[in-house]
Amino acid sequence: MCFALGMRYDGGRALLKTAVAVLLPFLPCPLLACSAVSCINGGPEFRRDFTVVLKHEGKPLQGASVEVTYNTERSVAVRFYGVAGSDGTVRITGLAPGEYWLNAELLGISAAYHCFHVSQRTSGNAKHRMTYKWGNFAVATRRVAGTLMDSQPGTGGTPVWNLVHRLSLPISGSKLILQNPFTGAVFSANSDRAGAFAFDDIPSGLYVLHVEGGRSNRDFDTADKLVRITPTAKGDTLLLTKSDPGGGSCGGTILELATK
């Protein structure tokens, strides 16, 4: 689960506002990443000193980073940065009153991304300890092999028609890196002219699939996805589709991953 608050809210209806706040923790992280551009009511209240606990399948998650930022008039400033130790915890201390954003991730995969605030006078509701789970949205497959494609709007029609009737072009020359976050094992492959790639003889387990570079008729940013290799998976062929985000204000590349 990706815990997130702060999705864009343009309406004035209290009911809609409440519904968005309730549903946000259950939405996939990729959807939130390009929508979280403003903060609803400052987010939850945290104490000036608080602890972040990061876990995977109930166990401490070592090596995950936690970053606390705040917005200035010209840029985003980092107030705190730390890495979880063997106990999976990071301690943040001495935050001044104000509004902040918290981002926790490991190898490009988010565990948490949300706003929060620190009050001048700490209330009894202020949180002093937050626990986040990492690695819940892995795609299961028997083998990491498939095709990398570029999904882009069609041409020749109206803007709506072009968005619906999309083109799929193979992405060649991409470097794909498969990394086990717990053992440190790293494997690499490249996509060919048809966008095809394959990792052979990879042990079962949870991996982060990192895709960088490559082109169809345009270049791409990096993107990351979770993959779980298991002999009990239904599919053994992956379809990776890269596209530009739509409907939000973020740049970058979205990577969708499906199996068959």
LODREN-185459 format. One record per residue (C-alpha): x, y, z; residue number from 0. Coordinates in steps of 0.02 Angstrom, whole numbers, plus 50000, padded with zeros to 5 digits. Layout:
<recs>
<rec x="X" y="Y" z="Z" resi="NUM"/>
...
</recs>
This chain:
<recs>
<rec x="50000" y="50000" z="50000" resi="0"/>
<rec x="50059" y="50175" z="49961" resi="1"/>
<rec x="50003" y="50300" z="50094" resi="2"/>
<rec x="49976" y="50469" z="50015" resi="3"/>
<rec x="49887" y="50631" z="50051" resi="4"/>
<rec x="49881" y="50791" z="49952" resi="5"/>
<rec x="49797" y="50753" z="49787" resi="6"/>
<rec x="49742" y="50901" z="49683" resi="7"/>
<rec x="49574" y="50965" z="49744" resi="8"/>
<rec x="49487" y="51094" z="49636" resi="9"/>
<rec x="49308" y="51084" z="49698" resi="10"/>
<rec x="49224" y="51162" z="49848" resi="11"/>
<rec x="49114" y="51019" z="49901" resi="12"/>
<rec x="49155" y="50951" z="50074" resi="13"/>
<rec x="49089" y="50778" z="50029" resi="14"/>
<rec x="49207" y="50759" z="49882" resi="15"/>
<rec x="49350" y="50824" z="49986" resi="16"/>
<rec x="49316" y="50694" z="50121" resi="17"/>
<rec x="49300" y="50554" z="49993" resi="18"/>
<rec x="49468" y="50597" z="49915" resi="19"/>
<rec x="49554" y="50598" z="50084" resi="20"/>
<rec x="49479" y="50429" z="50129" resi="21"/>
<rec x="49517" y="50342" z="49964" resi="22"/>
<rec x="49694" y="50407" z="49935" resi="23"/>
<rec x="49783" y="50278" z="50046" resi="24"/>
<rec x="49711" y="50139" z="49939" resi="25"/>
<rec x="49761" y="50207" z="49768" resi="26"/>
<rec x="49916" y="50140" z="49678" resi="27"/>
<rec x="50073" y="50243" z="49698" resi="28"/>
<rec x="50099" y="50278" z="49511" resi="29"/>
<rec x="49930" y="50365" z="49503" resi="30"/>
<rec x="49968" y="50472" z="49653" resi="31"/>
<rec x="50143" y="50522" z="49602" resi="32"/>
<rec x="50082" y="50639" z="49465" resi="33"/>
<rec x="49929" y="50701" z="49558" resi="34"/>
<rec x="49999" y="50750" z="49726" resi="35"/>
<rec x="50032" y="50932" z="49687" resi="36"/>
<rec x="49944" y="51017" z="49832" resi="37"/>
<rec x="49906" y="50973" z="50011" resi="38"/>
<rec x="49732" y="50953" z="50088" resi="39"/>
<rec x="49721" y="51037" z="50258" resi="40"/>
<rec x="49908" y="51020" z="50282" resi="41"/>
<rec x="49898" y="50831" z="50295" resi="42"/>
<rec x="49910" y="50739" z="50461" resi="43"/>
<rec x="49992" y="50824" z="50609" resi="44"/>
<rec x="50162" y="50756" z="50660" resi="45"/>
<rec x="50267" y="50798" z="50811" resi="46"/>
<rec x="50429" y="50892" z="50789" resi="47"/>
<rec x="50519" y="50730" z="50829" resi="48"/>
<rec x="50449" y="50569" z="50756" resi="49"/>
<rec x="50501" y="50397" z="50697" resi="50"/>
<rec x="50472" y="50315" z="50528" resi="51"/>
<rec x="50464" y="50125" z="50526" resi="52"/>
<rec x="50483" y="50035" z="50360" resi="53"/>
<rec x="50434" y="49853" z="50336" resi="54"/>
<rec x="50419" y="49720" z="50204" resi="55"/>
<rec x="50308" y="49570" z="50240" resi="56"/>
<rec x="50314" y="49612" z="50425" resi="57"/>
<rec x="50504" y="49623" z="50435" resi="58"/>
<rec x="50614" y="49779" z="50451" resi="59"/>
<rec x="50665" y="49853" z="50283" resi="60"/>
<rec x="50847" y="49901" z="50284" resi="61"/>
<rec x="50919" y="50027" z="50161" resi="62"/>
<rec x="50759" y="50124" z="50121" resi="63"/>
<rec x="50780" y="50312" z="50113" resi="64"/>
<rec x="50670" y="50441" z="50198" resi="65"/>
<rec x="50668" y="50620" z="50138" resi="66"/>
<rec x="50574" y="50768" z="50213" resi="67"/>
<rec x="50556" y="50922" z="50103" resi="68"/>
<rec x="50465" y="51088" z="50107" resi="69"/>
<rec x="50422" y="51211" z="49970" resi="70"/>
<rec x="50508" y="51379" z="49958" resi="71"/>
<rec x="50461" y="51520" z="49840" resi="72"/>
<rec x="50583" y="51458" z="49709" resi="73"/>
<rec x="50617" y="51275" z="49740" resi="74"/>
<rec x="50595" y="51121" z="49848" resi="75"/>
<rec x="50715" y="51117" z="49996" resi="76"/>
<rec x="50771" y="50959" z="50086" resi="77"/>
<rec x="50748" y="50972" z="50274" resi="78"/>
<rec x="50799" y="50794" z="50316" resi="79"/>
<rec x="50871" y="50640" z="50231" resi="80"/>
<rec x="50909" y="50473" z="50311" resi="81"/>
<rec x="50926" y="50288" z="50274" resi="82"/>
<rec x="50846" y="50149" z="50376" resi="83"/>
<rec x="50963" y="50035" z="50470" resi="84"/>
<rec x="50943" y="49851" z="50510" resi="85"/>
<rec x="50793" y="49889" z="50621" resi="86"/>
<rec x="50703" y="49976" z="50477" resi="87"/>
<rec x="50684" y="50141" z="50570" resi="88"/>
<rec x="50730" y="50321" z="50535" resi="89"/>
<rec x="50719" y="50456" z="50669" resi="90"/>
<rec x="50674" y="50634" z="50617" resi="91"/>
<rec x="50702" y="50771" z="50747" resi="92"/>
<rec x="50688" y="50958" z="50768" resi="93"/>
<rec x="50565" y="51004" z="50631" resi="94"/>
<rec x="50506" y="51183" z="50641" resi="95"/>
<rec x="50319" y="51219" z="50627" resi="96"/>
<rec x="50260" y="51214" z="50447" resi="97"/>
<rec x="50203" y="51102" z="50304" resi="98"/>
<rec x="50313" y="50963" z="50236" resi="99"/>
<rec x="50317" y="50816" z="50117" resi="100"/>
<rec x="50381" y="50644" z="50165" resi="101"/>
<rec x="50448" y="50525" z="50035" resi="102"/>
<rec x="50506" y="50349" z="50081" resi="103"/>
<rec x="50571" y="50229" z="49949" resi="104"/>
<rec x="50691" y="50090" z="49906" resi="105"/>
<rec x="50770" y="50070" z="49734" resi="106"/>
<rec x="50644" y="50190" z="49658" resi="107"/>
<rec x="50492" y="50098" z="49729" resi="108"/>
<rec x="50387" y="50204" z="49846" resi="109"/>
<rec x="50334" y="50155" z="50021" resi="110"/>
<rec x="50257" y="50323" z="50065" resi="111"/>
<rec x="50231" y="50493" z="49986" resi="112"/>
<rec x="50122" y="50619" z="50075" resi="113"/>
<rec x="50113" y="50790" z="50154" resi="114"/>
<rec x="50106" y="50826" z="50341" resi="115"/>
<rec x="50120" y="50975" z="50455" resi="116"/>
<rec x="50200" y="51021" z="50620" resi="117"/>
<rec x="50098" y="51140" z="50729" resi="118"/>
<rec x="50158" y="51282" z="50838" resi="119"/>
<rec x="50074" y="51193" z="50983" resi="120"/>
<rec x="50075" y="51004" z="50972" resi="121"/>
<rec x="49904" y="50928" z="50995" resi="122"/>
<rec x="49860" y="50759" z="51067" resi="123"/>
<rec x="49827" y="50695" z="50890" resi="124"/>
<rec x="50003" y="50729" z="50828" resi="125"/>
<rec x="50087" y="50570" z="50766" resi="126"/>
<rec x="50253" y="50517" z="50839" resi="127"/>
<rec x="50275" y="50353" z="50747" resi="128"/>
<rec x="50224" y="50302" z="50570" resi="129"/>
<rec x="50241" y="50128" z="50494" resi="130"/>
<rec x="50245" y="50104" z="50305" resi="131"/>
<rec x="50246" y="49945" z="50203" resi="132"/>
<rec x="50354" y="49921" z="50049" resi="133"/>
<rec x="50342" y="49799" z="49905" resi="134"/>
<rec x="50156" y="49756" z="49902" resi="135"/>
<rec x="50122" y="49781" z="49717" resi="136"/>
<rec x="50237" y="49659" z="49627" resi="137"/>
<rec x="50185" y="49578" z="49463" resi="138"/>
<rec x="50206" y="49389" z="49473" resi="139"/>
<rec x="50289" y="49298" z="49329" resi="140"/>
<rec x="50380" y="49134" z="49300" resi="141"/>
<rec x="50512" y="49220" z="49193" resi="142"/>
<rec x="50570" y="49399" z="49163" resi="143"/>
<rec x="50560" y="49410" z="48974" resi="144"/>
<rec x="50448" y="49502" z="48854" resi="145"/>
<rec x="50433" y="49661" z="48753" resi="146"/>
<rec x="50460" y="49845" z="48790" resi="147"/>
<rec x="50340" y="49959" z="48696" resi="148"/>
<rec x="50306" y="50145" z="48679" resi="149"/>
<rec x="50124" y="50196" z="48694" resi="150"/>
<rec x="50090" y="50364" z="48615" resi="151"/>
<rec x="49939" y="50456" z="48547" resi="152"/>
<rec x="49882" y="50419" z="48370" resi="153"/>
<rec x="49887" y="50547" z="48231" resi="154"/>
<rec x="49766" y="50615" z="48103" resi="155"/>
<rec x="49609" y="50629" z="48211" resi="156"/>
<rec x="49540" y="50742" z="48344" resi="157"/>
<rec x="49637" y="50755" z="48508" resi="158"/>
<rec x="49513" y="50637" z="48593" resi="159"/>
<rec x="49518" y="50513" z="48448" resi="160"/>
<rec x="49708" y="50514" z="48450" resi="161"/>
<rec x="49712" y="50478" z="48637" resi="162"/>
<rec x="49595" y="50330" z="48618" resi="163"/>
<rec x="49676" y="50259" z="48461" resi="164"/>
<rec x="49853" y="50247" z="48523" resi="165"/>
<rec x="50008" y="50184" z="48432" resi="166"/>
<rec x="50127" y="50053" z="48502" resi="167"/>
<rec x="50308" y="50063" z="48444" resi="168"/>
<rec x="50451" y="49949" z="48501" resi="169"/>
<rec x="50584" y="50030" z="48611" resi="170"/>
<rec x="50758" y="49974" z="48564" resi="171"/>
<rec x="50921" y="49998" z="48655" resi="172"/>
<rec x="50849" y="50008" z="48831" resi="173"/>
<rec x="50953" y="49945" z="48974" resi="174"/>
<rec x="50855" y="49838" z="49096" resi="175"/>
<rec x="50925" y="49802" z="49269" resi="176"/>
<rec x="50848" y="49672" z="49384" resi="177"/>
<rec x="50900" y="49690" z="49566" resi="178"/>
<rec x="50856" y="49589" z="49720" resi="179"/>
<rec x="50840" y="49718" z="49862" resi="180"/>
<rec x="50880" y="49589" z="49995" resi="181"/>
<rec x="51024" y="49486" z="49923" resi="182"/>
<rec x="51099" y="49624" z="49818" resi="183"/>
<rec x="51102" y="49513" z="49663" resi="184"/>
<rec x="51100" y="49613" z="49501" resi="185"/>
<rec x="51063" y="49555" z="49323" resi="186"/>
<rec x="51059" y="49657" z="49163" resi="187"/>
<rec x="50988" y="49644" z="48987" resi="188"/>
<rec x="50951" y="49755" z="48837" resi="189"/>
<rec x="50802" y="49773" z="48723" resi="190"/>
<rec x="50831" y="49732" z="48539" resi="191"/>
<rec x="50762" y="49818" z="48384" resi="192"/>
<rec x="50592" y="49735" z="48412" resi="193"/>
<rec x="50590" y="49790" z="48594" resi="194"/>
<rec x="50618" y="49611" z="48654" resi="195"/>
<rec x="50718" y="49571" z="48810" resi="196"/>
<rec x="50752" y="49419" z="48920" resi="197"/>
<rec x="50833" y="49374" z="49085" resi="198"/>
<rec x="50877" y="49190" z="49095" resi="199"/>
<rec x="50905" y="49077" z="49247" resi="200"/>
<rec x="50851" y="49205" z="49377" resi="201"/>
<rec x="50815" y="49132" z="49551" resi="202"/>
<rec x="50641" y="49152" z="49623" resi="203"/>
<rec x="50613" y="49306" z="49730" resi="204"/>
<rec x="50563" y="49489" z="49733" resi="205"/>
<rec x="50656" y="49606" z="49614" resi="206"/>
<rec x="50655" y="49787" z="49561" resi="207"/>
<rec x="50656" y="49803" z="49372" resi="208"/>
<rec x="50742" y="49964" z="49321" resi="209"/>
<rec x="50722" y="50023" z="49141" resi="210"/>
<rec x="50828" y="50164" z="49072" resi="211"/>
<rec x="50864" y="50241" z="48903" resi="212"/>
<rec x="50810" y="50171" z="48736" resi="213"/>
<rec x="50704" y="50251" z="48602" resi="214"/>
<rec x="50566" y="50224" z="48477" resi="215"/>
<rec x="50546" y="50391" z="48389" resi="216"/>
<rec x="50583" y="50480" z="48554" resi="217"/>
<rec x="50691" y="50460" z="48709" resi="218"/>
<rec x="50635" y="50405" z="48882" resi="219"/>
<rec x="50670" y="50437" z="49065" resi="220"/>
<rec x="50704" y="50297" z="49187" resi="221"/>
<rec x="50564" y="50198" z="49269" resi="222"/>
<rec x="50551" y="50060" z="49399" resi="223"/>
<rec x="50431" y="49917" z="49436" resi="224"/>
<rec x="50421" y="49772" z="49559" resi="225"/>
<rec x="50425" y="49595" z="49490" resi="226"/>
<rec x="50407" y="49433" z="49587" resi="227"/>
<rec x="50479" y="49279" z="49504" resi="228"/>
<rec x="50387" y="49124" z="49561" resi="229"/>
<rec x="50351" y="48953" z="49481" resi="230"/>
<rec x="50168" y="48968" z="49533" resi="231"/>
<rec x="50136" y="49126" z="49428" resi="232"/>
<rec x="50008" y="49110" z="49289" resi="233"/>
<rec x="50109" y="49203" z="49158" resi="234"/>
<rec x="50287" y="49197" z="49094" resi="235"/>
<rec x="50290" y="49341" z="48968" resi="236"/>
<rec x="50297" y="49524" z="49017" resi="237"/>
<rec x="50233" y="49674" z="48920" resi="238"/>
<rec x="50316" y="49836" z="48976" resi="239"/>
<rec x="50233" y="49991" z="48908" resi="240"/>
<rec x="50315" y="50162" z="48927" resi="241"/>
<rec x="50215" y="50321" z="48903" resi="242"/>
<rec x="50210" y="50503" z="48956" resi="243"/>
<rec x="50097" y="50541" z="49105" resi="244"/>
<rec x="49931" y="50622" z="49066" resi="245"/>
<rec x="49809" y="50724" z="49167" resi="246"/>
<rec x="49937" y="50774" z="49299" resi="247"/>
<rec x="50072" y="50903" z="49316" resi="248"/>
<rec x="50223" y="50788" z="49334" resi="249"/>
<rec x="50347" y="50750" z="49198" resi="250"/>
<rec x="50444" y="50591" z="49175" resi="251"/>
<rec x="50394" y="50421" z="49109" resi="252"/>
<rec x="50261" y="50300" z="49168" resi="253"/>
<rec x="50301" y="50115" z="49153" resi="254"/>
<rec x="50154" y="49995" z="49150" resi="255"/>
<rec x="50190" y="49811" z="49171" resi="256"/>
<rec x="50075" y="49666" z="49127" resi="257"/>
<rec x="50100" y="49479" z="49114" resi="258"/>
<rec x="50025" y="49341" z="49007" resi="259"/>
</recs>
